[in-house]
Amino acid sequence: RKEAAALALAPPKRVHPCTVAFLNNMALNNAEHIRLLRQFQRRHPDDFFLNLALAGHLWVRGQGTPGQIDEAKGFFRAALAVRPDNSFVLSDLGRLLSQGPQTGDEGIATLERAVQIKPANHRAYRYLGEAHSKMGRLDEAAAAYRNAIRAKPTVGFYYLNLGDVLMRMQAWDDAISVFTEGIRNSSNSTELYFKLGLAYK
């Protein structure tokens, strides 16, 4: 904690703002991390890594309140202002936006931009699938999960999600094929076997 305080109080020219990325290894709770990151960010408001770290702590690690979620969106956007074509930051912002009742379409548009920039970004396809599924757009959700599988065919979770969507569409044979393919291609297949049994029923 003393080292963290010293870093925060050091003159800006003596501490590279990316140093904060390594502070996660220190024995600080999430509130202390956020406080320290804010101190750095006030000195370096345009630093990509600081804004990204703050967004992550406010959203993912903190399971943030609505106010913190709005702040997290702002820090993701600040990071993107520095690196506008960063597909992975776009995918995180898109996922966050797609979870909001008023920002679902904006989230989908952000995720689509992420995969346009980097077609192999399987996480963005997963988040697209989740967003479309939440909005009842099952055809679009299935297409997104298929793209996720094409980009990363060893992730069993993608087969589970695609199969679940296909079962909601009552496409039982397709769901059986997807679960079977997932069992063959992924290492974690316990739940896939369970879902396969449900599809046969």
C-alpha positions as CSV (number, residue, x, y, z in Angstrom):
1,R,0.0,0.0,0.0
2,K,2.9,2.4,0.7
3,E,4.3,1.6,-2.7
4,A,1.0,2.3,-4.3
5,A,0.6,5.6,-2.5
6,A,4.2,6.6,-3.5
7,L,3.4,5.9,-7.1
8,A,0.3,7.9,-7.0
9,L,2.1,10.9,-5.4
10,A,5.2,10.8,-7.6
11,P,5.7,13.5,-10.2
12,P,4.0,12.6,-13.5
13,K,7.3,12.6,-15.4
14,R,8.8,10.0,-13.1
15,V,6.0,7.4,-13.3
16,H,4.9,6.0,-16.6
17,P,1.1,5.6,-16.5
18,C,1.3,2.1,-17.8
19,T,2.8,1.2,-14.4
20,V,-0.7,1.0,-13.1
21,A,-1.3,-2.2,-15.1
22,F,1.0,-4.0,-12.7
23,L,-0.7,-2.7,-9.5
24,N,-3.3,-5.5,-9.8
25,N,-0.7,-7.8,-8.2
26,M,-0.7,-5.7,-5.0
27,A,-2.8,-6.4,-2.0
28,L,-5.4,-3.7,-2.7
29,N,-9.1,-4.1,-2.7
30,N,-11.2,-2.9,-5.7
31,A,-12.1,0.4,-4.1
32,E,-8.4,1.2,-3.4
33,H,-7.5,0.2,-7.0
34,I,-10.2,2.6,-8.4
35,R,-9.0,5.4,-6.1
36,L,-5.4,4.9,-7.2
37,L,-6.3,4.6,-10.9
38,R,-8.3,7.8,-10.7
39,Q,-5.3,9.6,-9.3
40,F,-3.2,8.5,-12.3
41,Q,-5.9,9.1,-14.8
42,R,-6.3,12.7,-13.6
43,R,-2.7,13.3,-14.5
44,H,-2.8,11.2,-17.7
45,P,-6.4,11.5,-19.0
46,D,-5.4,10.3,-22.5
47,D,-3.5,7.2,-21.5
48,F,-5.0,4.1,-23.2
49,F,-4.1,1.6,-20.4
50,L,-5.3,3.8,-17.6
51,N,-8.7,4.3,-19.1
52,L,-9.0,0.6,-19.9
53,A,-8.0,-0.4,-16.4
54,L,-10.5,2.0,-14.8
55,A,-13.3,0.8,-17.1
56,G,-12.5,-2.8,-16.1
57,H,-12.5,-2.1,-12.4
58,L,-15.7,-0.1,-12.5
59,W,-17.5,-2.7,-14.5
60,V,-16.1,-6.2,-14.4
61,R,-14.4,-6.4,-11.0
62,G,-16.6,-4.1,-9.1
63,Q,-19.9,-5.4,-10.5
64,G,-20.6,-1.7,-10.7
65,T,-23.7,0.3,-9.7
66,P,-25.5,2.1,-12.6
67,G,-23.3,5.2,-12.0
68,Q,-20.2,3.1,-12.2
69,I,-21.4,1.4,-15.4
70,D,-21.9,4.8,-17.0
71,E,-18.4,5.8,-15.9
72,A,-17.0,2.5,-17.3
73,K,-18.6,3.4,-20.7
74,G,-16.9,6.7,-20.6
75,F,-13.5,5.2,-19.9
76,F,-13.9,2.6,-22.6
77,R,-14.7,5.5,-25.0
78,A,-11.7,7.5,-23.8
79,A,-9.5,4.5,-24.5
80,L,-11.0,4.2,-28.0
81,A,-10.4,7.9,-28.6
82,V,-6.7,6.9,-28.4
83,R,-6.9,3.6,-30.3
84,P,-10.2,3.8,-32.3
85,D,-9.6,0.5,-34.1
86,N,-8.9,-1.7,-31.1
87,S,-11.3,-4.5,-31.7
88,F,-11.0,-5.9,-28.2
89,V,-11.9,-2.7,-26.5
90,L,-14.8,-2.3,-29.0
91,S,-16.0,-5.7,-28.0
92,D,-16.0,-4.9,-24.3
93,L,-17.8,-1.6,-24.8
94,G,-20.3,-3.3,-27.1
95,R,-21.0,-6.0,-24.6
96,L,-21.5,-3.4,-21.9
97,L,-23.8,-1.3,-24.1
98,S,-25.8,-4.4,-25.2
99,Q,-26.7,-5.1,-21.6
100,G,-28.5,-1.9,-21.2
101,P,-32.3,-1.6,-21.9
102,Q,-31.9,1.5,-23.9
103,T,-28.5,0.9,-25.6
104,G,-28.9,-2.7,-27.1
105,D,-28.8,-1.6,-30.7
106,E,-25.8,0.7,-30.1
107,G,-24.1,-2.3,-28.4
108,I,-24.8,-4.5,-31.5
109,A,-23.4,-1.8,-33.8
110,T,-20.3,-1.5,-31.7
111,L,-19.8,-5.3,-31.7
112,E,-20.3,-5.4,-35.5
113,R,-17.6,-2.8,-35.9
114,A,-15.3,-4.9,-33.7
115,V,-15.6,-7.9,-36.0
116,Q,-15.3,-5.8,-39.1
117,I,-11.9,-4.6,-37.8
118,K,-10.8,-8.1,-36.6
119,P,-12.9,-11.0,-38.1
120,A,-11.1,-13.5,-35.8
121,N,-12.4,-11.7,-32.6
122,H,-14.4,-14.7,-31.3
123,R,-15.3,-12.8,-28.1
124,A,-17.1,-10.1,-30.1
125,Y,-19.1,-12.8,-32.0
126,R,-20.0,-14.4,-28.6
127,Y,-21.3,-11.0,-27.3
128,L,-23.2,-10.4,-30.5
129,G,-24.9,-13.8,-30.0
130,E,-25.8,-12.9,-26.5
131,A,-27.1,-9.5,-27.5
132,H,-29.3,-10.9,-30.3
133,S,-30.5,-13.7,-28.2
134,K,-31.5,-11.3,-25.4
135,M,-33.5,-9.3,-27.9
136,G,-35.2,-12.4,-29.3
137,R,-33.4,-12.3,-32.7
138,L,-32.6,-16.0,-32.8
139,D,-31.5,-16.3,-36.4
140,E,-28.9,-13.5,-35.9
141,A,-27.8,-15.0,-32.5
142,A,-27.3,-18.4,-34.2
143,A,-25.3,-16.8,-37.0
144,A,-23.1,-15.0,-34.5
145,Y,-22.4,-18.1,-32.4
146,R,-21.5,-20.0,-35.6
147,N,-19.0,-17.3,-36.4
148,A,-17.6,-17.5,-32.9
149,I,-17.1,-21.3,-33.4
150,R,-15.4,-20.7,-36.8
151,A,-13.0,-18.2,-35.2
152,K,-12.3,-20.4,-32.1
153,P,-13.6,-24.0,-32.5
154,T,-12.2,-25.3,-29.2
155,V,-14.4,-23.2,-26.9
156,G,-17.2,-25.5,-25.6
157,F,-19.2,-22.5,-24.4
158,Y,-19.9,-21.4,-27.9
159,Y,-21.4,-24.8,-28.9
160,L,-23.5,-24.6,-25.7
161,N,-24.9,-21.2,-26.6
162,L,-25.5,-22.1,-30.2
163,G,-27.2,-25.3,-29.3
164,D,-29.4,-23.5,-26.8
165,V,-30.5,-21.0,-29.4
166,L,-31.3,-23.9,-31.9
167,M,-33.4,-25.6,-29.2
168,R,-35.3,-22.4,-28.7
169,M,-35.9,-22.5,-32.4
170,Q,-37.0,-26.1,-32.1
171,A,-34.2,-27.1,-34.6
172,W,-33.5,-30.3,-32.7
173,D,-31.4,-32.1,-35.3
174,D,-29.2,-29.0,-35.8
175,A,-28.8,-28.7,-32.0
176,I,-27.8,-32.4,-31.8
177,S,-25.2,-31.8,-34.5
178,V,-23.8,-28.8,-32.7
179,F,-23.6,-30.5,-29.3
180,T,-21.9,-33.5,-30.9
181,E,-19.4,-31.3,-32.7
182,G,-18.7,-29.5,-29.4
183,I,-18.0,-32.7,-27.6
184,R,-15.6,-33.7,-30.4
185,N,-13.8,-30.4,-30.5
186,S,-13.7,-29.0,-27.0
187,S,-12.0,-30.3,-23.8
188,N,-14.8,-29.4,-21.4
189,S,-17.7,-31.5,-22.6
190,T,-19.7,-32.5,-19.5
191,E,-22.4,-29.9,-20.0
192,L,-22.4,-30.6,-23.7
193,Y,-23.3,-34.2,-23.0
194,F,-26.1,-33.1,-20.7
195,K,-27.5,-30.7,-23.4
196,L,-27.2,-33.4,-26.0
197,G,-29.4,-35.6,-23.9
198,L,-32.0,-32.8,-23.6
199,A,-31.9,-32.3,-27.4
200,Y,-32.7,-36.0,-28.0
201,K,-35.7,-35.8,-25.7
